[in-house]
Amino acid sequence: MYPKEYIQFLIHFNGDRDYFECHEILEEYWKKSNDLKKDSIWVGFILLAVSRYHHRRGNFKGAKRTLEKAINILSIQEIKQSLLGLDVDILFPLLSKLLDQIHKEVSYQSFNMPVTDPVLLEACKKKCKELGFIWGQDSNLEDKFLVHKHKSRDRTNVIKERMEALQNRKGNE
């Protein structure tokens, strides 16, 4: 019923709070999907995860910028969120409060994506348990690998893709 990547995203978002992994999972899924638009709901969720990652690291400027973009996209895609088992009447006030906290440079606090579909919720909780973490647990701020995960990844492909995109843009001018 739901893409497995979306379920994985929710598990990491509300489970181990691995926002970097959330980004990676949905970016791959988005790139393979038929919905490659920049205002895709998947991009909205990706940006939300990136914002949480920045906020947890104390990068308020990056957190604010990406959360504003996420809110804009998710607002456009509100109906799809309901179809994806989320309660938008809870989510949008949470995101608004979060944006205010980031603006005031309040320290990171975990929040849960409001999953309302009981089947989806049970599947996520079950998978969390299998993976050894608890649905809804707070982020482990002492886990330096989790907090600074981007520093450990091989960026060779990312740099290559950016250079190709830059060359394509220069070629189209």
Secondary structure, DSSP 8 states (H G I E B T S, - for coil): ---HHHHHHHHIIIII--HHHHHHHHHHHHHHSS---TT-HHHHHHHHHHHHHHHHTT-HHHHHHHHHHHHHHHHHTHHHHHHTTB-HHHHHHHHHHHHHHHHTT---------B--HHHHHHHHHHHHHHT--TT----TT-HHHHTGGGGS--HHHHHHHHHHHHHHHHH-
